[in-house]
Structures are given as structure tokens and as C-alpha cells.
């Protein structure tokens, strides 16, 4: 037992830990009345263990973060070495550090041509806050302060800051927290499965027509930027039609509107490329990353910016915004070691190959079950859409939380869920044998799932 807390560190301390957790921690997304907890204490590869010694398969990469798997000693060593050399210093003004420089060079070398500057953050919400500020400040510095509207999309997730949360397209991030940041207009996202959203029209045609109508209504002289996830993560691996982003980018450029790609989830191999922008042949003006940059071992993020935008916002007195931990040398050192693993172990190729294998298994074993409507995949970013009606695609009553709980308790598989889908995004080190176990576990639970949302 520790003298400070009296908490036993044995595997039999679950009840004590759960009691203290209930008393001391305010959890995000914890429904009222839930008393149970899963107390995790160890991780290795694609697996984690709880305080009772039960093993779980992490099919979520935590929150889409864990590219190289749990328990990588190389990342612990990189952090320890850097902490013993230069643990922390800021990068404000003329101060910088070697690790921040090295990582910025690495990130921009991997990025689509034209993204030549890096602004560091500690995570995705911070990154999208900076993207919003960069876009508005860019137009302000060019003498167009009235260009302060931002276009986003319904169902999008861009974080929970007041700026990033205002850009997120679900009311839950705004209801009760207002007033939120003004001058945000939401558009329909391209979701090929949800055909009813487009009234029989091609999804890209519908979305581009809606975009052009919004620009005309607001006035291009009032719009700073459009933000979007190249592949929508939080809503469930929604891959747009191939022509969607090229056509959207053309409209925006014609009107002088900046394009922001939120790649907090999709960068660093999740979709089988370093950046998912590569799938669509589009180079944004601003590209936001976090999560997989360090595989979550320490908080970190990087916003990649075009030379044009960075020169404008950095003119005169410079860009006036900075975070305490911007360019944290230890975080940069861990990021560099993480990128080394992704490259040396061929994890982009593994995401593509093993992701396709996993998707094929899920489709062959799940499609045809009454409550399964769709299985989507790009790289190791997948979603299983659950429905109460195959014809209409209506969601399960009560959402998917009960199903995610059943997967954890009955099959030992951890997934993320939203109201409509189970999100499957394992670490990029996933092998085919482990992929088969994910498929088996899903089949075991979902074959007993009724269209009323109950698991028999």
C-alpha cells in the first residue's frame, strides 16, 4: 500500500479503486447512474489488462491515438533521454530547441508539397483552435477583417474548446455551453450510406451545390475558411466520394476561402498514408494533426501551414498566440521516435493490408445480420453501422452504448461508439490473427443483437 493514499497496488484492489474513482474523478461521457468501472493497469501491443488481470483487445487504439501499440520501450527511452538532457523549454519569440526543429523538418518533408511551416500544440482541440485563429487572422492581416465566417459540416467533430467546439457539428458540444463562437455555418457532409440525405441526388453534386449556395448567401467576402475531416472519424469512418474534396477545394479557391483539413485522427498512417489528404489529391492551406503523432504516449500536436498563410500571419509583430507547451522538446523527441517506428516497421502498408483483411472479415461475417447496415473501411479506420431498419438505415433505439458494453464484457473487445456505429480503429501493429479475433468477437455479440438494441 502507498503511504500517501492507502491504495493497495495488488490486482485485488479493484473494489477500492472503483470506489475512489467514483468519489474523485469526473469522467467525460459517463451516463448518470453508472457505478461500474474498468480499471486498466497495463498495456502491450494491441492488448490491455485491468486491475483484476482480465485481458482486453484494444480495437479502438484508445481514441484512435495508439499507432505503434502499447508498451513500446523505444518511446519510453526517447522520453527518458530527452528529460535528462533538456526536459522542457518554450518556443516563443527567438527561443527554440533542436527537437522542435528536427520534428518540424520531418513533418513537412512527409507532408503534401506546400505545407512548409509548423505550429505546435498539445492536442487536437488546441490545433483546431489555432486553425480558426490562423484563418481569421490571415484575412485580417490582408485587410479583410470582415472575412470571419467559417464553414463546417453537420456531424463533424473538431474538438471541445470554445472555438473548436463551435465548429463541431453536433449540438451536444454546444447546448448548455453558450453563447458559442458566432459566424459558423454547417453544411451536409458526404455520407454515401445515408442516401436519404441527398433526395436522390449524387452526394457530391448535392454537397457542392449546397456549398455554392451557402457562399452566395453569406457572401464570399465574409467567409474565412472551411474546415473538414478528410475522412470523418467521430461519426464513424465516413469516406467521401473520390470527387468530393477536389470539387470542394476548387469552389473554395475560386472564392479565396481557405481550406482546413482536420487530420487529428487520420494522419500518421491511420488511413494507410502519412496524411489522408494524399488519398484525395488535395493540399489544404492548413492541416491539423495530433493523436498519432506520439501514439498518445505524451500529449502533442502540430498544425501544418502553407508558406503563404504563415508569411501573412507572421508579418509585423508576428503571430500573437502561443501555448505554454508549444514545441515541448520531450514531446517532440517522443514524436520523432514514434515516426521512426511507423516508418521502419512498415505500418502504413500494414494499415492498408491488414485493414482490408479486417474489413473483409467483418463484412463476410456481419453483413446480413438484422441489425448491421454497413461496414466501412479505409486503412485501419473502420466502422460497423448498426440499424433498426435495413431499408431506411434508422439507428438502433437508445444508440450503440449497450452493444459496446456487451463487446467489452462478453468478448473482451474495446471499441469506441457513437449513436449510430461501432468505431474500430486498432493500433497499426495489428496482425491478421488478432484481426480474426476481432471478427469472431463481433460476430459472437452482433448475431444476438436485435433491431430493438438489446443483446440476447
NORPEBEL-V886645 format. One record per residue. RES is the residue in one small letter. PSI is psi as a letter, one per 30 degrees, with the letter a starting at -180 (999 if undefined). OMEGA is omega in whole degrees, -180 to 180 (999 if undefined). Layout:
res=[RES,RES]
psi=[PSI,PSI]
omega=[OMEGA,OMEGA]
//
This chain:
res=[x,x,x,x,x,x,x,x,x,x,x,x,x,x,x,x,x,x,x,x,x,x,x,x,x,x,x,x,x,x,x,x,x,x,x,x,x,x,x,x,x,x,x,x,x,x,x,x,x,x,x,x,x,x,x,x,x,x,x,x,x,x,x,x,x,x,x,x,x,x,x,x,x,x,x,x,x,x,x,x,x,x,x,x,x,x,x,x,x,x,x,x,x,x,x,x,x,x,x,x,x,x,x,x,x,x,x,x,x,x,x,x,x,x,x,x,x,x,x,x,x,x,x,x,x,x,x,x,x,x,x,x,x,x,x,x,x,x,x,x,x,x,x,x,x,x,x,x,x,x,x,x,x,x,x,x,x,x,x,x,x,x,x,x,x,x,x,x,x,x,x,x,x,x,x,x,x,x,x,x,x,x,x,x,x,x,x,x,x,x,x,x,x,x,x,x,x,x,x,x,x,x,x,x,x,x,x,x,x,x,x,x,x,x,x,x,x,x,x,x,x,x,x,x,x,x,x,x,x,x,x,x,x,x,x,x,x,x,x,x,x,x,x,x,x,x,x,x,x,x,x,x,x,x,x,x,x,x,x,x,x,x,x,x,x,x,x,x,x,x,x,x,x,x,x,x,x,x,x,x,x,x,x,x,x,x,x,x,x,x,x,x,x,x,x,x,x,x,x,x,x,x,x,x,x,x,x,x,x,x,x,x,x,x,x,x,x,x,x,x,x,x,x,x,x,x,x,x,x,x,x,x,x,x,x,x,x,x,x,x,x,x,x,x,x,x,x,x,x,x,x,x,x,x,x,x,x,x,x,x,x,x,x,x,x,x,x,x,x,x,x,x,x,x,x,x,x,x,x,x,x,x,x,x,x,x,x,x,x,x,x,x,x,x,x,x,x,x,x,x,x,x,x,x,x,x,x,x,x,x,x,x,x,x,x,x,x,x,x,x,x,x,x,x,x,x,x,x,x,x,x,x,x,x,x,x,x,x,x,x,x,x,x,x,x,x,x,x,x,x,x,x,x,x,x,x]
psi=[k,k,e,e,f,g,k,k,g,l,f,g,g,e,e,e,e,e,e,e,e,e,f,f,k,j,k,k,h,j,k,k,f,k,f,l,k,j,j,k,f,k,k,k,b,g,k,l,k,a,f,g,g,k,k,k,j,j,g,f,h,d,h,g,e,i,e,g,l,l,g,j,f,e,e,e,e,e,e,e,e,e,e,f,d,j,e,k,l,l,h,k,b,f,k,a,l,e,e,e,e,e,e,e,e,e,e,f,e,f,l,k,k,f,j,f,l,k,k,k,a,g,l,e,e,e,e,f,e,e,e,e,e,e,e,e,e,e,e,e,f,g,g,i,f,f,i,g,k,k,k,a,k,k,f,l,k,g,a,g,l,e,e,e,e,f,f,k,h,k,f,f,f,e,k,f,g,l,k,l,k,l,h,k,k,k,l,k,l,j,j,f,e,i,f,f,f,g,h,f,l,k,e,e,e,e,e,e,e,e,e,e,e,e,e,e,e,e,k,f,f,f,k,e,l,k,k,k,k,e,k,j,e,f,f,i,h,j,k,l,l,f,f,e,e,e,e,e,e,e,e,e,e,f,g,g,k,l,k,k,k,j,h,e,e,f,l,h,f,e,g,g,l,e,k,f,f,f,f,f,g,k,j,l,e,k,k,k,l,b,c,f,e,g,g,g,e,l,k,l,l,k,j,k,k,l,e,e,e,e,e,e,f,g,l,c,g,l,k,g,k,k,l,e,g,j,g,k,e,e,e,e,e,e,e,e,e,e,e,e,e,e,e,e,g,h,f,e,e,e,e,e,e,e,e,e,e,e,e,e,e,e,e,e,f,e,k,f,k,e,g,k,e,l,k,l,k,k,b,h,j,l,k,j,k,k,l,f,j,e,e,f,g,k,l,k,k,g,a,g,e,e,e,e,e,e,e,e,e,f,f,h,k,k,l,l,l,a,f,f,l,k,k,j,i,l,l,f,g,k,l,e,e,e,e,e,e,e,e,e,e,e,e,e,e,f,f,g,k,l,f,g,g,k,j,999]
omega=[178,-178,-174,-172,-176,-179,175,179,178,-179,-177,-175,-172,-178,179,179,180,179,-180,178,-179,-177,-167,-171,172,-174,167,170,177,-179,179,177,178,180,-175,176,169,-174,-177,-175,-174,177,176,180,179,-175,174,-179,178,-174,176,179,179,-179,176,174,-179,177,-179,-170,-175,174,-176,-172,-162,-178,-170,178,-179,169,-180,-178,179,-179,175,-180,179,178,-178,180,-178,178,179,-176,171,-173,-177,164,-180,176,178,176,-176,-179,177,175,-173,-178,178,179,-178,-179,178,178,-180,-177,-178,175,180,-172,172,-178,178,176,-164,-179,-177,170,-175,177,176,180,-172,178,176,-179,180,170,180,179,177,179,179,-177,-179,-178,176,-179,176,-179,178,177,-179,-177,178,178,-177,173,175,175,175,-177,174,179,179,172,-179,177,-174,169,-180,174,-178,177,177,177,-180,-168,176,-176,-176,-179,-175,-177,-180,-179,-173,2,179,-180,-177,173,172,-179,-175,-180,176,177,176,-177,-173,-180,-176,-174,-177,179,-168,174,177,-179,172,-176,180,178,-180,-175,-180,178,178,178,-179,178,179,178,179,-178,-179,-175,-178,-180,180,-172,180,-169,166,178,178,169,178,169,-174,-175,-175,180,173,172,-179,-178,-178,171,-174,-176,-173,-175,176,-179,176,-179,180,179,-178,-178,179,-178,178,-179,-179,176,177,172,173,179,179,179,-164,-177,172,168,-176,-180,-180,175,176,176,-176,174,-179,180,-170,177,-177,176,179,175,-180,-179,-174,178,172,175,-173,-179,176,-172,177,-177,168,179,178,175,-180,175,179,-171,177,179,-179,-179,-176,179,-179,-176,-179,-179,177,-177,-180,178,-167,-174,174,176,179,-172,178,179,-179,-174,179,177,179,179,178,178,179,178,178,178,176,-180,-180,-178,-174,-177,176,-173,173,178,179,177,180,-175,-179,176,178,179,179,180,179,179,179,-179,-176,-176,-172,-179,-173,172,-172,-174,179,-178,-173,169,-178,-177,163,-174,175,176,-173,174,173,-179,180,-172,171,-179,-178,-176,-176,-176,-180,-177,176,173,179,178,-171,-176,-180,-180,177,176,-180,177,179,-172,-174,-177,179,-179,178,177,167,176,167,-176,-170,-168,168,-175,-175,-179,-176,171,-176,177,-179,175,-174,177,178,175,178,179,175,180,-180,-179,177,-180,-178,-178,-171,176,176,-180,177,179,173,178,180,176,-176,999]
//
